Amino acid sequence: MQKVRNSALILEGGGMRGVFTSGVLDAFMKYELYFERVIAVSAGACNGMSYISRQPRRARVSNIDMLAHYDYIGLHHLLRNGCIFDPVLLYDRFPNELVPLDYDTFFNNAAKFEMVTTNCLTGRAEYLCECSGNRQRAIDIVRASSSLPYVSAIVNVDGVPMLDGGIVDSIPIMRAIELGYNHNVVIATRNRGYRNKGKDRRIPRLIYKDYPRLRVALSHRIEVYNSQLEMLERMEDNGSVHCIRPLAPMEVGRIEKDIKKLECLYDEGFRLGEKYVMEYF
């Protein structure tokens, strides 16, 4: 096993675009390449759990194979369960029954694993880990980290309302640097040069009326994300970060259901992950 020291692994989210990340991580696991700290957001947190539990292809099975058998994405889930993804299937049946998470390995892993959420009360990022062996809390954290605003229910962790960490920190490279890791690896889910061309808008008070600071965070979301993308590219250019990302503009949407597109993106992630291992280890 090769353990990368003095370097953190950062996993971006992106909904179903995260199958790219699962491909990269499966390549890492094939060659037993592991990092001493992993900081993950949203779909990256879901993939990160399988990486920390040392279960190759588990994330692929969850994201692609199971999608072919279970209709777990759609507006009917939003209307029925308050989440565009089926929360019972993804955060109960998958980890505990259909694609069981190896909780023993997950909790006994010496690597530090943080999942990023957004605190709805403060509008700031929280970097949460579960090291005590509390299975339900671990699932609550990953669910909160992956709960997209507007189309997912707020999740309480330790009594605090949380949503998707990507609202305020989609690429937590600064968190790694603050912890003392100065040369890091980022698995991103957008090609270099991508920028969100949408416009930030003030969030009406009727939306998240009990969480004014969350509304402020949401109203600056695009600006913050584009700034992070620019920072990441600068850090790539000066050699302080290595970024593994799709080579071409993304054809897979956040709630993509086309299995062939997802398989192609997974395969690209695996190839690029393997290429990284061959070049640097």
Buried (B, 14 or more C-beta within 10 A) or exposed (E): EEEBEEBBBBBBBBBBBBBBBBBBBBBBBBBEBBBBBBBBBBBBBBBBBBBBBBBBBBBBBBBBBBBEEBEBBBEEBBEEBEBBBBBEBBBBBBBEEBBEBBBEEBBEBEBBBBBBBBBBBBBBBBBBBBEEEEBEBBBBBBBBBBBBBEBBBBBEBEEBBBBBBBBBBBBBBEBBBEBEBEBBBBBBBBEEEBEEEEEBEEBEEEEBEEBEBBBEBBBBBBEBBBEBBEBBBEBBEEEEBBBBBBEEEBEBEBBBBEEEBBBBBBEBBBBBBBEBBEEEE
